[in-house]
Amino acid sequence: MTPADDGLAVHYTALELGTRVVSSDGEEVGKVVEVLDNLPEHIFDGLVIETVAGERRFVDAPEVARTAERAVTLTITAAEVAELGPPPAREAAPAKPLKRLFGRRR
């Protein structure tokens, strides 16, 4: 796939879930399932993709060459995608003490 085929370039925040992910050697390697960022600082962190084999992999931001309307192009080959690790563990959501404090009693 060439950049002309994948549509217009889009900001990572406009990337749609399910967008095809293509390796640097032109193979479709999966679809976007999550876009990770450091929202307070507006920094793109990377993507979680589901590979064609159904596995979830983390693609770090420097490995993303282009985000476009119809495809994401990576800077790594399909063989390198196969070696990527799983997505980072999510941090537990902080407790909501005010909700407990002011919550309805039964």
C-alpha positions in Angstrom: 0.0 0.0 0.0 1.3 3.4 -0.9 0.5 6.6 1.0 -1.7 7.6 -2.0 -3.9 4.5 -1.3 -4.3 5.0 2.4 -6.1 8.4 2.2 -5.2 11.7 3.8 -2.8 11.8 6.8 -4.7 12.2 10.1 -3.6 13.2 13.6 -3.3 10.2 15.9 -6.3 11.4 17.9 -8.5 11.1 14.8 -7.4 7.5 14.1 -10.4 5.2 14.0 -10.5 1.9 15.7 -10.4 -0.9 13.2 -8.0 0.9 10.8 -5.7 -1.4 8.9 -2.1 -1.6 10.0 0.5 -2.2 7.3 4.2 -3.1 7.9 7.1 -1.3 6.2 7.3 -4.2 3.8 3.7 -3.8 2.7 2.0 -6.6 4.6 -1.3 -6.0 6.4 -0.4 -7.1 10.0 -3.5 -6.2 11.9 -6.0 -3.6 12.9 -6.0 -0.7 15.5 -7.8 -1.6 18.7 -6.5 1.2 20.9 -4.6 4.5 20.6 -2.4 5.2 23.6 -1.3 8.7 24.6 -0.2 10.9 27.5 -3.3 13.1 27.3 -2.2 15.9 29.7 0.9 16.4 27.6 -0.6 15.5 24.2 2.1 13.0 23.4 1.4 10.0 21.2 2.5 6.8 23.1 1.7 4.1 20.6 -0.9 1.7 19.4 -2.4 -1.6 20.5 -3.1 -3.7 17.4 -4.8 -7.0 16.9 -2.7 -9.0 14.6 -4.2 -11.2 11.8 -3.6 -14.1 14.1 -5.8 -12.5 16.8 -3.0 -11.5 19.2 -2.8 -8.1 20.8 0.6 -6.3 20.3 1.9 -3.0 21.4 3.4 -0.8 18.7 5.5 2.0 20.2 5.1 5.5 18.7 8.6 5.6 17.0 7.5 2.5 15.0 4.5 4.3 13.5 5.5 6.0 10.3 2.1 7.4 9.2 -1.4 7.5 10.4 -4.0 8.0 7.6 -7.7 7.7 7.0 -7.6 4.1 5.8 -4.3 2.7 7.1 -1.5 3.0 9.6 2.0 2.4 8.1 4.7 1.2 10.4 8.5 1.6 10.2 9.0 -2.1 11.0 8.6 -5.2 8.9 5.9 -7.9 9.4 8.6 -10.2 11.0 9.4 -7.5 13.5 5.7 -7.0 14.3 5.5 -10.7 15.1 8.2 -10.1 17.8 6.4 -7.2 19.5 5.3 -7.7 23.1 1.8 -7.4 24.5 0.2 -4.0 25.4 1.3 -2.4 28.7 -0.8 -3.3 31.7 -3.4 -0.7 32.6 -3.1 1.2 35.8 -5.9 0.6 38.2 -8.4 3.4 38.4 -8.0 5.5 41.6 -10.6 4.9 44.3 -13.3 7.5 44.5 -13.4 8.4 48.2 -16.0 11.2 47.7 -18.4 8.9 46.1 -18.1 6.5 49.0 -18.3 9.4 51.5 -21.4 10.9 49.9 -22.9 7.7 48.4 -26.4 6.7 49.3 -26.8 4.5 52.3 -29.1 1.5 52.3 
